């Protein structure tokens, strides 16, 4: 029996979807606040929160995992600045604020930011 997958697909193949989430998470870490569609923001939330949880503990293994997924400067910012900021927090590192519809195509927009 086929297993039901709950992830959004965005009309992309698996590696394109992963690349989209990686680029959105890089932008979120560097700028700490980005504007995107509501569906992408909701999907990015779980992806980014896993990265932040890994960055909270500064070990060699976590550094290697983050550097492999993200670029070196993004991983460094995650470990040095963002990880210690959420040391006492057990989750919920991001906030999604809905903005309304985009004028061109009617897509629902949202802002995702680090709390």
C-alpha positions as CSV (number, residue, x, y, z in Angstrom):
1,X,0.0,0.0,0.0
2,X,1.5,3.4,-0.9
3,X,2.5,5.6,1.9
4,X,1.0,9.1,2.0
5,X,3.6,11.8,2.0
6,X,2.7,15.0,3.8
7,X,5.3,17.3,2.3
8,X,4.5,20.0,-0.3
9,X,6.0,19.3,-3.7
10,X,5.8,22.8,-5.3
11,X,5.7,21.2,-8.8
12,X,9.4,20.3,-8.5
13,X,11.5,17.2,-8.4
14,X,13.2,16.1,-5.2
15,X,16.6,17.7,-5.7
16,X,15.0,21.0,-7.0
17,X,12.8,21.0,-3.9
18,X,15.7,20.5,-1.6
19,X,17.7,23.2,-3.4
20,X,14.8,25.6,-3.0
21,X,14.6,24.9,0.7
22,X,18.3,25.2,1.1
23,X,18.4,28.6,-0.6
24,X,15.5,29.9,1.4
25,X,17.1,28.7,4.6
26,X,20.4,30.4,3.6
27,X,18.5,33.7,3.1
28,X,16.6,33.3,6.3
29,X,19.8,32.7,8.3
30,X,21.7,35.6,6.7
31,X,18.8,38.2,6.7
32,X,16.8,36.7,9.6
33,X,13.6,37.8,7.9
34,X,12.4,37.0,4.3
35,X,9.1,37.4,2.4
36,X,7.9,34.4,0.4
37,X,4.7,32.5,-0.3
38,X,2.8,31.1,2.6
39,X,3.3,27.5,1.5
40,X,7.0,27.9,1.1
41,X,7.2,29.6,4.5
42,X,5.3,26.7,6.2
43,X,7.6,24.2,4.6
44,X,10.7,26.2,5.4
45,X,9.8,26.4,9.0
46,X,10.4,22.7,9.8
47,X,13.6,22.6,7.6
48,X,15.1,25.7,9.2
49,X,14.2,24.7,12.8
50,X,16.1,21.4,12.4
51,X,19.2,23.4,11.3
52,X,18.9,25.7,14.3
53,X,18.5,22.8,16.7
54,X,21.6,21.3,15.3
55,X,23.5,24.6,15.6
56,X,22.6,24.9,19.3
57,X,25.3,22.4,20.2
58,X,28.7,23.3,18.9
59,X,30.3,19.9,18.1
60,X,32.5,18.8,15.3
61,X,29.8,16.6,13.8
62,X,27.2,19.4,13.8
63,X,29.7,21.7,12.2
64,X,30.4,19.2,9.4
65,X,26.7,18.5,8.8
66,X,25.8,22.2,8.6
67,X,28.8,23.1,6.4
68,X,28.0,20.3,4.1
69,X,24.4,21.5,3.7
70,X,25.0,25.2,3.8
71,X,27.9,27.4,2.8
72,X,30.7,27.9,5.3
73,X,29.7,31.5,6.2
74,X,26.1,30.6,6.8
75,X,27.1,27.6,9.0
76,X,29.4,29.9,10.9
77,X,26.7,32.4,11.6
78,X,24.3,29.7,12.6
79,X,26.8,28.2,15.2
80,X,28.3,31.5,16.5
81,X,25.2,33.8,16.6
82,X,21.9,32.0,16.1
83,X,22.6,28.8,18.0
84,X,23.6,30.4,21.3
85,X,20.6,32.8,21.1
86,X,18.2,29.9,21.4
87,X,20.2,27.8,23.9
88,X,17.3,27.8,26.5
89,X,14.5,27.4,23.9
90,X,13.3,24.0,23.0
91,X,11.7,24.9,19.7
92,X,9.6,27.5,17.9
93,X,12.5,29.5,16.5
94,X,10.6,31.0,13.6
95,X,7.4,33.2,13.2
96,X,5.2,33.3,10.2
97,X,3.1,36.4,9.6
98,X,0.6,36.3,6.8
99,X,0.5,39.3,4.5
100,X,-2.3,38.8,2.0
101,X,-2.3,38.0,-1.7
102,X,0.3,39.0,-4.3
103,X,-1.1,41.3,-6.9
104,X,0.2,39.6,-10.0
105,X,-1.0,36.0,-9.5
106,X,-3.0,36.0,-6.2
107,X,-0.5,33.8,-4.3
108,X,-0.8,34.1,-0.5
109,X,2.3,35.8,0.8
110,X,3.9,35.6,4.2
111,X,7.0,36.8,6.1
112,X,9.0,34.2,8.0
113,X,11.5,35.5,10.6
114,X,13.6,34.3,13.5
115,X,12.0,35.0,16.8
